[in-house]
Amino acid sequence: WSVPLKSKFITFPGDILKNMTDSELAESYLKKFGYMNTLHRSGFQSMVSTSKALKRMQRQMGLEETGELDKSTLELMKQPRCGVPDVAN
Amino acid sequence: YKTFDGDLKWDHNDVTYRILNYSPDMESSLIDDAFARAFKVWSDVTPLTFTRLFSDEADIMISFGKADHGDPYPFDGKDGLLAHAYPPGQGMQGDAHFDDDEHWTLGRGPAVKTRYGNSDGAMCHFPFIFEGKSYTTCTTEGRTDNLPWCSTTADYNRDKKFGFCPSELLYTFGGNADGAECVFPFIFQGEEYDSCTTEGRSDGYRWCATTNNFDNDKKFGFCPNRDTAVIGGNAEGEPCHFPFVFLGKQYTSCTSEGRGDGKLWCATTSDYDDDKKWGFCPDQGYSLFLVAAHEFGHALGLDHSSIREALMYPMYSYVEDFSLHEDDIEGIQYLYGSKTGPDPTPPQPNPPTTDDTDPTDEPEPTEPTTTTTMTPVDPTKDACKMTKFDTITVIAGELHFFKDGLYWKISSSNNAGLKGPFSISEKWPALPSVIDSAFEDLLTRKQYFFSGTRFWVYQGKNVLGPRSIEKLGLPNTVQKVEGALQRGKGKVLLFSGENFWRLDVKAQKIDKGYPRYTDAVFGGVPNDAHDVFQYKGHIYFCRDRFYWRMNSRRQVDRVGYVKYDLLNC
């Protein structure tokens, strides 16, 4: 058997860098699609905890509402999607 | 389904659209057709019609763009965000934008429409056999003019049916040269170019001159992507170069080496280590038709659905034989009515099911019950000394304050004084002393009272109840109903904890698509309000001594003390 290639990750010029840690990915996803830090028309800034924001996202996506960044939630966050936020502002 | 706040929709049914530019991934006639079919998805189930304009402002302006494309929501390179659209309205409202760092196809690999040849513009047939070899892409084999071609049937040698593939040597699109092909080499800013370039542009689109000197003639067009072209990267549109060297190793096909996301890429020159020119390899791509149908749903007023099979679900998934899900149809018909219906009518509530109260839960007799012994009311009980009430609600036009078996009321007309206390059991004998919430159905004048997991319905002296709130379709996880808001005819929102449900009063059933989070819809109010009620056109959310008042545009326009502002203490 051949020793598996030790994959060396490089930065490709012109690549829109997306290598984020899972929690960074989750944080930016929850903010981008309106689950966290929603600014309301009345100017009220409601800070929502990550766990609560995850629950809301899991409900919207029909996942089990664990409030945890579990595998299925993370996988869904990596899927191609529409850019319109899920929580309307 | 969800609609945007305020049920944003077009105030006319003859909606117009305009395609502002094209993607190099597909021939423009394929893109026109994909958009037309995407609009037809919605016109098939509503009275809406869609007319294409070729100039001036249309309701829905459609464009492709990359990364920062001129609005506050930049795209993010290949994959991730595919497109977005704005709800109906003036200006950018209603517009749809598609990320051109994506590989736009019809969902199953490169969609290659041929030109010229002898197949009348038929699509390439992949794979096809040519001189005993199988091809899965266009090829220049068999030709000396380097024009890529394909067979439009599975076997060229048998059928001799072929056509030419998109190539900058054959035609360009957009620009100002009426689709003329590129001329190589051409001069641009004094430099000679022998292939398409993105130089001189900030939007990343590849272009070429259609004469040999752009500086003199200013004639140009955009280069169509060849089906073998790489996507994204820094060599968009160039074909892979096989073999190529990467980190000293030779590759004869696409690889995911060097990347953590597993995406297949290739170099577009023989040596990546030297030239660093690369791109992602063509894949199945994203169906422009499906993504457009979703985005046009937004442009018509639909927000995202939580039904995984619905078109308006946020994530992309390819569907072979597409048809609208009933959730999408209900949503769009809520806004615009059905194909035949002359007026947009919200979906008819489900026909009331036969009353399914089980015998064990027989409601109280509806005859006025014998008067129980009245607990004498302590007239010195002062409402102004209460820190918080069990519930506050409007009954018979008067604001009622319930607390521990007593209630006070104040007429809605101005400077009226507070009356009470009165005994709850005197007016509503069947009720317990603690009422969590109550509302009066405006149509039938029936009065609903909730306490814990039970509810009672009074009509005059007649009472039905107690019954379990599960009979209304509320889940058994709901311990108590803390608020009730009438919403239009026959609909009432019931609040509990951080959620709310919509009750169809006539059907006595909770509507589909609930619960929803309170603070997702009523932004800016506490999501643990212990009371929610409607009063004089405003919505009040109460927590302890305070209330948050929300106007009809769902903006919190006042926070105050129940005691001073409502009880007038």
Interface residues (C-beta under 8 A of the other chain):
Chain A: L5 S7 K8 F9 I10 F12 P13 G14 D15 I16 K18 N19 F33 T38 H40 R41 S42 G43 F44 S46 V48 R56 R59 Q60 M61 G62 L76 Q79 P80 R81 C82 G83 V84 D86 V87 A88 N89
Chain B: K2 F4 D5 A67 Y73 F75 D76 G77 K78 D79 G80 L81 L82 A83 H84 A85 D99 D101 E102 G232 G233 N234 L247 E257 G258 R259 G260 D261 W265 K276 W278 Y286 V291 H294 E295 H298 D303 H304 S306 I307 R308 P314 M315 Y316 Y517 D519 A520 G523 G524 V525 M550 R553 R554 Q555 V556 D557
